[in-house]
Amino acid sequence: MKINIGKGIQLANLYQRQQLEEKQAGAQKTAANKPAADSLNISGDAAKMRELLQVALLPSEVRTERVEELKTAIARGEYLADSKKISGAMLAQAQV
């Protein structure tokens, strides 16, 4: 009985070559599907958060005269805080 090994090796080489060609074709498809440059998409929530942060970083309007009046009244012991007015303002601010 005669065994011909040459044809088996040729088939294995053909199979390996075919796999290599498929890998190369897949790599070319992947490269073709990639965008040309990196991109960044910001969600609506992130944009709103950035806007709120910018507003928070702005200097607030401080009524320096009123602040000084209150400091003086507190130092003298003359300042009486209206707890109902304060709690109402806090609740109104929390609802905004």
Stockholm file with secondary structure:
# STOCKHOLM 1.0

chainA/1-96         MKINIGKGIQLANLYQRQQLEEKQAGAQKTAANKPAADSLNISGDAAKMRELLQVALLPSEVRTERVEELKTAIARGEYLADSKKISGAMLAQAQV
#=GR chainA/1-96 SS CCCCHHHHHHHHHHHHHHHHHHHHHHHHHHHHHSCSSCCCCCCHHHHHHHHHHHHHHSCCCCCHHHHHHHHHHHHHTCCCCCHHHHHHHHHHHHHC
#=GC SS_cons        CCCCHHHHHHHHHHHHHHHHHHHHHHHHHHHHHSCSSCCCCCCHHHHHHHHHHHHHHSCCCCCHHHHHHHHHHHHHTCCCCCHHHHHHHHHHHHHC
//
